[in-house]
């Protein structure tokens, strides 16, 4: 089965959740019109990553923001993966949801490998799960969850049967970063490629664009460069670079069966040259 995935490299404006969610809904509508089966949206698309406005603007899951996305998923008949700031009692989480075409929330993932500069805003997630869908088995991992030194998260999701790993992200650089001098993205190509090579995974990471207007990285620019990779570490799609590089990319994936289950996975990994934990 071939599935069409939309990578919604949209503008996110810190502290403007209504406008941001409206923009996300528009992306879902456009993707559905293009015949996509799954729409991947960025990290913290409502309040903006590390934006302190989340302390007052964040909503629960389920809540008003997921309801708007669920309505768009139902109307478009698509799956939607989206990064949102989640209010859970007194805590905030950097979370991601997977919503099915009925508007049901199948997964909620809370980011585990959160950067230290965000620890005073977001609490840390404590569990992993996958969803078995008609598109294949899908896992969620947010941005730095996929750092090369945090790939244990991806390994676990793959061992749980994930065929597609979806990663809402916010990839930011210094305001003066020159992509012609120091091209962005090698870290992600290396990390995604490792998981794709070992497990025959598809990994889809989608970053927003815009400026970080508040928080510890105020003044940095979020530059897109969204990335999809497939089995063998093949690059399938890359988004444009720039704080204003909005794009709705589409990529076709052909999910493969898991390389094994249980102890058979270790055998398959050894055959591919992996001898880690």
Residue pairs with C-beta under 8 A, 6 or more apart in sequence:
1 135
1 136
1 254
1 255
2 252
2 253
2 254
3 37
3 38
3 135
3 136
3 252
3 253
3 254
3 255
4 34
4 35
4 36
4 37
4 38
4 250
4 251
4 252
4 253
5 36
5 37
5 38
5 39
5 40
5 204
5 228
5 250
5 251
5 252
5 253
6 27
6 30
6 31
6 34
6 36
6 38
6 39
6 40
6 248
6 249
6 250
7 40
7 204
7 206
7 226
7 228
7 237
7 239
7 247
7 248
7 249
7 250
7 251
8 24
8 27
8 28
8 31
8 39
8 40
8 41
8 42
8 206
8 248
9 42
9 206
9 207
9 208
9 209
9 224
9 226
9 239
9 240
9 245
9 246
9 247
9 248
9 249
10 20
10 23
10 24
10 27
10 41
10 42
10 45
10 208
10 209
10 246
10 248
11 20
11 23
11 208
11 209
11 210
11 244
11 246
12 20
12 23
12 42
12 44
12 45
12 48
12 49
12 170
12 208
12 209
12 210
12 222
13 19
13 20
13 48
13 210
13 213
14 47
14 48
14 51
14 53
14 210
14 211
14 212
14 213
14 214
14 215
15 47
15 48
15 51
15 53
15 57
15 213
15 214
16 48
17 46
17 47
17 57
17 59
17 65
20 45
20 46
20 47
20 48
21 45
21 46
21 65
21 68
21 69
22 68
24 41
24 45
24 69
24 72
24 82
25 68
25 69
25 71
25 72
27 39
27 41
27 248
28 39
28 41
28 69
28 72
28 73
28 76
28 78
28 80
29 72
29 75
29 76
30 248
31 39
31 76
31 78
31 248
31 250
32 39
32 75
32 76
32 77
32 78
33 76
34 248
34 250
36 78
36 250
37 78
37 79
37 135
38 78
38 79
38 80
38 81
38 135
38 138
38 164
38 166
39 73
39 76
39 78
39 79
39 80
39 81
40 81
40 166
40 168
40 204
40 206
41 69
41 80
41 81
41 82
41 83
41 168
41 206
42 82
42 83
42 168
42 169
42 170
42 206
42 207
42 208
43 49
43 83
43 94
43 96
43 142
43 143
43 168
43 169
43 170
43 207
43 208
44 50
44 51
44 54
44 83
44 84
44 85
44 94
44 168
44 170
45 82
45 83
45 84
45 168
45 208
46 54
46 57
46 58
46 59
46 65
46 84
46 85
47 53
47 54
47 57
47 58
47 85
48 54
48 170
48 210
48 212
48 213
48 214
48 215
49 94
49 118
49 170
49 172
49 212
49 215
49 222
50 117
50 118
50 121
50 212
50 214
50 215
50 216
50 217
51 212
51 213
51 214
51 215
52 121
52 214
52 215
53 214
54 85
54 92
54 121
55 92
55 121
57 85
58 85
58 86
58 87
58 92
59 65
59 66
59 84
59 85
59 86
59 87
60 86
60 87
60 88
61 84
61 86
61 88
61 95
61 97
61 105
61 108
62 70
62 105
63 87
65 84
66 84
66 97
66 99
66 105
69 80
69 82
69 97
69 99
70 80
70 99
70 103
70 104
70 105
71 103
72 80
73 79
73 80
73 99
73 100
73 101
73 102
73 103
74 101
74 102
74 103
76 101
77 101
78 101
79 98
79 99
79 100
79 101
79 133
79 135
79 138
80 97
80 98
80 99
81 96
81 97
81 98
81 99
81 138
81 140
81 166
81 168
82 96
82 97
82 99
82 168
83 94
83 95
83 96
83 142
83 168
83 169
83 170
84 95
84 96
84 97
85 92
85 93
85 94
85 95
85 122
86 92
86 93
86 94
86 95
86 108
86 110
88 123
91 123
92 121
92 122
92 123
93 110
93 111
93 122
93 123
93 125
94 110
94 111
94 114
94 118
94 122
94 142
95 108
95 109
95 110
95 111
95 125
95 142
96 107
96 108
96 109
96 111
96 140
96 142
96 166
96 168
97 105
97 107
97 108
97 109
97 140
98 105
98 106
98 107
98 131
98 138
98 140
98 166
99 105
99 106
100 106
100 133
106 131
106 133
106 138
107 129
107 130
107 131
107 138
107 140
109 125
109 128
109 129
109 140
109 141
109 142
110 123
110 124
110 125
110 126
110 127
111 122
111 124
111 125
111 142
111 143
111 144
111 145
112 124
112 125
112 126
112 128
112 145
112 150
112 153
113 144
113 145
113 147
113 150
113 153
114 122
114 124
114 144
115 144
117 216
117 217
118 216
121 215
128 139
128 153
128 156
128 157
128 160
129 139
129 160
130 137
130 138
130 139
130 157
130 160
130 161
130 162
131 137
131 138
131 139
132 161
135 164
135 255
136 163
136 164
136 255
137 160
137 161
137 162
137 163
137 164
137 258
138 162
138 163
138 164
138 165
138 166
139 154
139 157
139 158
139 160
139 162
139 164
139 165
139 166
140 165
140 166
140 167
140 168
141 153
141 154
141 157
141 165
141 166
141 167
142 167
142 168
142 169
143 167
143 168
143 169
143 170
143 171
143 205
143 207
144 150
145 153
145 154
145 167
146 153
146 154
146 165
146 167
146 188
146 191
146 192
146 195
146 203
146 205
147 187
147 191
148 187
148 190
148 191
148 194
151 191
151 194
151 195
152 277
154 165
154 191
154 195
154 201
154 203
155 195
155 198
157 165
158 165
158 195
158 198
158 199
158 201
158 258
158 265
159 265
161 258
161 261
162 199
162 201
162 258
163 200
163 201
163 202
163 255
163 256
163 257
163 258
164 201
164 202
164 203
164 204
164 253
164 255
165 195
165 201
165 202
165 203
165 204
166 204
167 203
167 204
167 205
167 206
168 205
168 206
169 205
169 206
169 207
169 226
170 207
170 208
170 222
171 184
171 188
171 207
171 222
171 223
171 224
171 225
172 212
172 217
172 220
172 221
172 222
172 223
173 184
173 220
173 221
173 223
174 220
174 221
175 219
175 220
175 221
177 184
177 221
177 223
179 223
179 241
179 242
184 223
184 225
184 241
185 225
185 227
185 238
188 205
188 225
188 227
189 227
189 229
189 235
192 203
192 205
192 227
192 229
192 233
193 229
193 233
194 233
195 201
195 203
196 202
196 203
196 229
196 230
196 231
196 232
196 233
196 234
197 231
197 232
197 233
197 272
198 259
198 269
198 272
198 274
199 258
199 259
200 231
200 232
200 256
200 257
200 258
200 259
201 230
201 231
202 228
202 229
202 230
202 231
202 236
202 253
202 255
203 227
203 228
203 229
204 227
204 228
204 251
204 253
205 226
205 227
205 228
206 226
206 239
207 222
207 223
207 224
207 225
207 226
207 239
208 222
208 224
209 222
209 223
209 224
209 242
209 243
209 244
209 245
209 246
210 221
210 222
210 243
210 244
211 219
211 220
211 221
211 222
211 243
212 218
212 219
212 220
212 221
212 222
221 243
222 243
223 241
223 242
223 243
223 245
224 239
224 240
224 241
224 242
224 245
224 246
224 247
225 238
225 239
225 240
225 241
226 237
226 238
226 239
226 247
226 249
227 235
227 237
227 238
227 239
228 235
228 236
228 237
228 238
228 249
228 251
228 253
229 235
229 236
230 236
230 253
231 256
236 251
236 252
236 253
237 249
237 250
237 251
239 245
239 247
239 249
240 247
258 265
259 265
259 268
259 269
260 267
260 268
269 275
